[in-house]
Amino acid sequence: MTIKEAQEEVDNWIKTIGVRYFNELTNMTILTEEVGELARIMARKYGEQSFKESDKGRDLGDEMADVLWVLICLANQTGVDLTTALERNIAKKTNRDISRHKENEKLK
């Protein structure tokens, strides 16, 4: 699935099953909540925190997909073409950081 197809599929789902989009501020809050859930799983799986009973069985990929879902909703609501935005962002980072990371002693 391409990013464009994902944006179209989420939009179709919202309009046929979800009734309508939550407003942008609500979705921004939901995005923050979903990132927090992802962070909790990352901290337990890769960090030093132990799993709580309520966190056991949570799927890292599913948590990432929840973040992506809400981000796509926000993009759809605000008219952002994520494919174009990502392509521009990669170009920006490439131009800005062409030698920066190679010269970073901390990364060697």
Secondary structure, 3 states (H helix, E strand, C coil): CCHHHHHHHHHHHHHHCCCCCCCHHHHHHHHHHHHHHHHHHHHHHCCCCCCCHHHCCCCHHHHHHHHHHHHHHHHHHHCCCHHHHHHHHHHHHHHHHCCCCCCCHHHC
